Amino acid sequence: WPDFDAQAQGIKVFITGLSNETAAIDHPIAKDKMGKPAKVFLRKTLELSYKLRGDTALRPDVKVSYKGKRWIMR
């Protein structure tokens, strides 16, 4: 992975494929060939949040603590 922002205060990890739940919604701008709103397909995704604690200058020694999880559609 490319290096991330050295000033970052947290990390979010998104995991798909744990559920087969999906939803189709209309795109707010894009249109299909018939002039109707294009469909966007969303998948149920697990979001894991982590907080980075410690001095950003000492990034290799920073502690990562789990903040929580939530299910989102994206």
C-alpha positions in Angstrom: 0.0 0.0 0.0 1.2 3.5 -0.6 2.3 5.4 2.5 -0.6 7.3 4.1 -0.8 10.7 5.7 1.7 11.0 8.5 -0.8 13.2 10.4 -3.6 10.6 10.2 -5.5 10.1 13.5 -7.3 6.9 12.5 -7.8 4.1 10.0 -11.0 2.6 8.5 -11.0 -0.8 6.9 -13.9 -1.8 4.6 -14.7 -5.5 4.1 -17.2 -6.7 1.5 -18.4 -10.2 0.7 -19.5 -11.1 4.2 -23.1 -10.6 3.3 -25.0 -11.0 0.0 -27.2 -8.0 0.7 -27.3 -5.5 -2.1 -29.4 -2.5 -3.1 -29.9 -0.7 -6.4 -30.5 3.0 -6.4 -30.8 5.7 -9.0 -27.7 7.7 -9.8 -28.4 11.4 -9.1 -26.8 12.6 -12.4 -26.0 9.8 -14.9 -28.6 8.6 -17.3 -28.9 5.3 -19.3 -29.5 5.1 -23.1 -33.3 5.5 -22.5 -32.8 8.7 -20.5 -33.7 7.1 -17.2 -31.4 7.4 -14.2 -28.6 4.9 -14.3 -28.6 2.3 -11.5 -25.9 2.2 -8.9 -25.5 -1.1 -7.0 -24.5 -0.9 -3.3 -23.2 -3.8 -1.2 -23.5 -4.4 2.5 -20.0 -3.6 3.9 -18.4 -3.9 7.3 -16.5 -0.8 8.4 -13.9 -1.3 11.1 -12.5 1.8 12.7 -9.1 2.1 14.5 -7.5 5.1 16.3 -3.8 5.8 16.0 -2.4 6.8 19.3 1.0 8.3 20.1 3.3 10.9 18.5 3.1 11.1 14.7 6.9 11.6 14.6 7.3 8.2 16.1 4.9 6.5 13.6 6.7 3.1 13.7 5.9 2.9 17.4 2.4 4.2 17.3 -0.3 2.1 19.0 -3.5 1.2 17.1 -6.7 0.8 19.2 -10.0 -0.6 18.0 -12.8 2.0 18.0 -15.8 0.0 16.7 -17.6 -1.4 13.7 -20.7 -0.7 11.7 -22.5 -2.0 8.7 -22.9 0.4 5.8 -24.1 0.2 2.2 -21.5 1.4 -0.3 
